[in-house]
Amino acid sequence: MIANNIKKMRQSKHITQAEMANQIGIGRTALSKIENGVYYPSATTMKKISDYLNEPLGDVFFNSDVLRNDTKEFSE
């Protein structure tokens, strides 16, 4: 889930929304909408967020439980 990962990671690093938004070049309200799942960021913004948080893109934007447990083999 995108929103929860960003917010949780940001808060664990004691970073405010305003600080993070300013550093990655978006508005605070835009970041809030991303964190709340109202708006999905562009690939460029996703990269800026993961770089700023110093976390792998996949950890920030994908639910690791889904990636590990919800994959199914496809057979024809």
ChimeraX commands (.cxc) that place a marker at each C-alpha (Angstrom):
marker #1 position 0.00,0.00,0.00 radius 0.5
marker #1 position 1.64,3.21,-1.14 radius 0.5
marker #1 position 0.22,5.68,1.37 radius 0.5
marker #1 position 1.10,3.78,4.52 radius 0.5
marker #1 position 4.67,3.03,3.52 radius 0.5
marker #1 position 5.59,6.63,2.74 radius 0.5
marker #1 position 4.01,8.08,5.86 radius 0.5
marker #1 position 5.43,5.40,8.14 radius 0.5
marker #1 position 8.93,5.75,6.69 radius 0.5
marker #1 position 8.79,9.55,6.81 radius 0.5
marker #1 position 7.60,9.60,10.41 radius 0.5
marker #1 position 10.19,7.03,11.51 radius 0.5
marker #1 position 12.88,9.41,10.24 radius 0.5
marker #1 position 11.25,12.36,12.07 radius 0.5
marker #1 position 10.65,14.27,8.83 radius 0.5
marker #1 position 7.65,16.58,8.47 radius 0.5
marker #1 position 5.50,16.61,5.36 radius 0.5
marker #1 position 6.59,20.20,4.69 radius 0.5
marker #1 position 10.30,19.30,4.90 radius 0.5
marker #1 position 9.96,16.32,2.60 radius 0.5
marker #1 position 7.70,18.06,0.09 radius 0.5
marker #1 position 10.08,21.01,-0.11 radius 0.5
marker #1 position 13.10,18.76,-0.68 radius 0.5
marker #1 position 11.49,16.72,-3.46 radius 0.5
marker #1 position 9.90,19.73,-5.15 radius 0.5
marker #1 position 6.17,19.19,-4.58 radius 0.5
marker #1 position 3.60,20.91,-2.40 radius 0.5
marker #1 position 2.81,19.68,1.09 radius 0.5
marker #1 position -0.81,19.07,0.13 radius 0.5
marker #1 position 0.33,16.96,-2.83 radius 0.5
marker #1 position 2.47,14.85,-0.50 radius 0.5
marker #1 position -0.47,14.50,1.88 radius 0.5
marker #1 position -2.66,13.28,-0.99 radius 0.5
marker #1 position 0.02,10.76,-2.00 radius 0.5
marker #1 position 0.32,9.50,1.59 radius 0.5
marker #1 position -3.44,9.16,1.87 radius 0.5
marker #1 position -3.79,7.30,-1.44 radius 0.5
marker #1 position -5.85,10.08,-3.04 radius 0.5
marker #1 position -3.20,10.77,-5.67 radius 0.5
marker #1 position -0.63,8.45,-7.21 radius 0.5
marker #1 position 2.70,10.07,-8.05 radius 0.5
marker #1 position 4.52,10.02,-11.35 radius 0.5
marker #1 position 7.51,7.73,-11.78 radius 0.5
marker #1 position 9.80,10.75,-11.37 radius 0.5
marker #1 position 8.19,11.72,-8.08 radius 0.5
marker #1 position 8.27,8.10,-6.89 radius 0.5
marker #1 position 12.03,8.04,-7.51 radius 0.5
marker #1 position 12.52,11.36,-5.70 radius 0.5
marker #1 position 10.57,10.05,-2.71 radius 0.5
marker #1 position 12.54,6.81,-2.47 radius 0.5
marker #1 position 15.84,8.68,-2.89 radius 0.5
marker #1 position 14.90,11.23,-0.24 radius 0.5
marker #1 position 13.84,8.51,2.21 radius 0.5
marker #1 position 16.95,6.53,1.27 radius 0.5
marker #1 position 14.82,3.42,0.85 radius 0.5
marker #1 position 14.48,1.05,-2.11 radius 0.5
marker #1 position 11.68,2.01,-4.47 radius 0.5
marker #1 position 10.00,-1.35,-3.98 radius 0.5
marker #1 position 9.94,-0.99,-0.20 radius 0.5
marker #1 position 8.35,2.44,-0.43 radius 0.5
marker #1 position 5.74,1.77,-3.10 radius 0.5
marker #1 position 4.87,-1.89,-2.93 radius 0.5
marker #1 position 3.45,-3.97,-0.14 radius 0.5
marker #1 position 6.13,-6.59,0.45 radius 0.5
marker #1 position 3.55,-9.03,1.89 radius 0.5
marker #1 position 1.67,-9.00,-1.41 radius 0.5
marker #1 position 4.85,-9.47,-3.41 radius 0.5
marker #1 position 5.92,-12.41,-1.24 radius 0.5
marker #1 position 2.63,-14.16,-0.63 radius 0.5
marker #1 position 0.27,-13.32,-3.43 radius 0.5
marker #1 position 2.19,-14.50,-6.46 radius 0.5
marker #1 position 0.79,-17.41,-8.38 radius 0.5
marker #1 position 2.32,-19.57,-11.02 radius 0.5
marker #1 position 0.77,-19.08,-14.41 radius 0.5
marker #1 position 0.36,-22.15,-16.55 radius 0.5
marker #1 position -1.25,-22.53,-19.91 radius 0.5
marker link #1:1,2 radius 0.2
marker link #1:2,3 radius 0.2
marker link #1:3,4 radius 0.2
marker link #1:4,5 radius 0.2
marker link #1:5,6 radius 0.2
marker link #1:6,7 radius 0.2
marker link #1:7,8 radius 0.2
marker link #1:8,9 radius 0.2
marker link #1:9,10 radius 0.2
marker link #1:10,11 radius 0.2
marker link #1:11,12 radius 0.2
marker link #1:12,13 radius 0.2
marker link #1:13,14 radius 0.2
marker link #1:14,15 radius 0.2
marker link #1:15,16 radius 0.2
marker link #1:16,17 radius 0.2
marker link #1:17,18 radius 0.2
marker link #1:18,19 radius 0.2
marker link #1:19,20 radius 0.2
marker link #1:20,21 radius 0.2
marker link #1:21,22 radius 0.2
marker link #1:22,23 radius 0.2
marker link #1:23,24 radius 0.2
marker link #1:24,25 radius 0.2
marker link #1:25,26 radius 0.2
marker link #1:26,27 radius 0.2
marker link #1:27,28 radius 0.2
marker link #1:28,29 radius 0.2
marker link #1:29,30 radius 0.2
marker link #1:30,31 radius 0.2
marker link #1:31,32 radius 0.2
marker link #1:32,33 radius 0.2
marker link #1:33,34 radius 0.2
marker link #1:34,35 radius 0.2
marker link #1:35,36 radius 0.2
marker link #1:36,37 radius 0.2
marker link #1:37,38 radius 0.2
marker link #1:38,39 radius 0.2
marker link #1:39,40 radius 0.2
marker link #1:40,41 radius 0.2
marker link #1:41,42 radius 0.2
marker link #1:42,43 radius 0.2
marker link #1:43,44 radius 0.2
marker link #1:44,45 radius 0.2
marker link #1:45,46 radius 0.2
marker link #1:46,47 radius 0.2
marker link #1:47,48 radius 0.2
marker link #1:48,49 radius 0.2
marker link #1:49,50 radius 0.2
marker link #1:50,51 radius 0.2
marker link #1:51,52 radius 0.2
marker link #1:52,53 radius 0.2
marker link #1:53,54 radius 0.2
marker link #1:54,55 radius 0.2
marker link #1:55,56 radius 0.2
marker link #1:56,57 radius 0.2
marker link #1:57,58 radius 0.2
marker link #1:58,59 radius 0.2
marker link #1:59,60 radius 0.2
marker link #1:60,61 radius 0.2
marker link #1:61,62 radius 0.2
marker link #1:62,63 radius 0.2
marker link #1:63,64 radius 0.2
marker link #1:64,65 radius 0.2
marker link #1:65,66 radius 0.2
marker link #1:66,67 radius 0.2
marker link #1:67,68 radius 0.2
marker link #1:68,69 radius 0.2
marker link #1:69,70 radius 0.2
marker link #1:70,71 radius 0.2
marker link #1:71,72 radius 0.2
marker link #1:72,73 radius 0.2
marker link #1:73,74 radius 0.2
marker link #1:74,75 radius 0.2
marker link #1:75,76 radius 0.2
view
